[in-house]
Amino acid sequence: MSRGAMTARKSTVTLHMVSSLDGIIAKKDNSVSWLDDSGDVYEKGVSDDSEEDVVKAIDCFVLGSRTYEHALQLGWPYGDTPTVVITNRELPSTRKSVEFYSGDLKRLVDEILAPRYGNIWLVGGAMLCQSFLRLGLVDEIRLSIIPVLLGDGLRLFDNSSTEKRWRLKNVIAFKSGVVELSYGLPIH
Ligand SMILES: NC(=O)c1ccc[n+]([C@@H]2O[C@H](COP(=O)([O-])OP(=O)(O)OC[C@H]3O[C@@H](n4cnc5c(N)ncnc54)[C@H](OP(=O)(O)O)[C@@H]3O)[C@@H](O)[C@H]2O)c1
């Protein structure tokens, strides 16, 4: 049974992260050139434009405060889509679409987000994603794997949870060599 069915809510929480082949989502120096397209083309892949509709369908982003601060430095990637930043600090408000939240994450999802949004995307960082996984608040895991080994950095799945099986829902290979893997909760 899906988490949505268990809680009688129709909303879905999708954890989406971009990872290296060795499971790293950020380098120690926070540099992001490893995310750039290498220029190599995987001929059998689909074009990256095919993701535009997926992004348009997102109702709400959820992120940790360190990801928020890094996104402000790099250039805001979340447009005007409502965004909830999890923090215990008093952070300055930067955009109308951003709200801050501190407290119980299950309450955030079930009582605040689910009644307002259907398609909720949890987009990092590692610390917040691990908290969501430990609490069983993730319905779908969507990983975009960049063909690079980084060796060292922030690992997405350190300390995230106990053993748990996921069900492969979809695989998309892009011309850029990025592979997107989507997993849902087991049906049985
Ligand atoms: N490759 C990717 O797809 C991707 C995606 C997102 C981020 N990143 C990178 O990942 C790095 C940031 O990740 P991170 O793991 O260090 O930090 P993070 O998860 O973005 O943020 C951690 C902060 O979020 C708040 N927080 C997290 N869990 C909480 C909880 N359960 N309750 C209350 N507050 C909580 C705390 O904020 P306060 O300290 O303010 O209280 C905590 O310090 C950055 O380099 C970013 O660029 C990569």
The ligand as an ORCA input file, in Angstrom:
! r2SCAN-3c Opt
* xyz 0 1
  N      22.978     17.307     -6.342
  C      21.773     17.680     -5.951
  O      20.728     17.292     -6.517
  C      21.636     18.599     -4.767
  C      20.355     18.965     -4.360
  C      20.230     19.780     -3.245
  C      21.355     20.211     -2.579
  N      22.576     19.861     -3.005
  C      23.775     20.320     -2.284
  O      23.756     19.737     -0.998
  C      24.372     20.638     -0.072
  C      23.436     20.904      1.091
  O      23.015     19.685      1.649
  P      23.112     19.427      3.237
  O      22.771     17.999      3.466
  O      24.425     19.930      3.719
  O      22.032     20.412      3.842
  P      20.428     20.604      3.642
  O      19.721     19.312      3.857
  O      20.167     21.367      2.390
  O      20.114     21.604      4.819
  C      20.382     21.216      6.144
  C      19.662     22.181      7.055
  O      18.255     22.043      6.876
  C      17.615     22.137      8.137
  N      17.129     20.796      8.453
  C      17.413     19.640      7.869
  N      16.743     18.610      8.428
  C      16.000     19.160      9.375
  C      15.079     18.626     10.286
  N      14.769     17.324     10.332
  N      14.491     19.474     11.148
  C      14.790     20.788     11.104
  N      15.652     21.360     10.243
  C      16.251     20.538      9.402
  C      18.688     22.578      9.134
  O      18.696     24.003      8.996
  P      19.213     25.075     10.089
  O      20.655     24.709     10.324
  O      19.033     26.368      9.347
  O      18.347     24.926     11.275
  C      19.926     21.951      8.538
  O      21.132     22.555      8.935
  C      24.679     21.908     -0.854
  O      26.017     21.838     -1.298
  C      23.742     21.813     -2.033
  O      24.186     22.526     -3.147
  C      22.750     19.047     -4.094
*
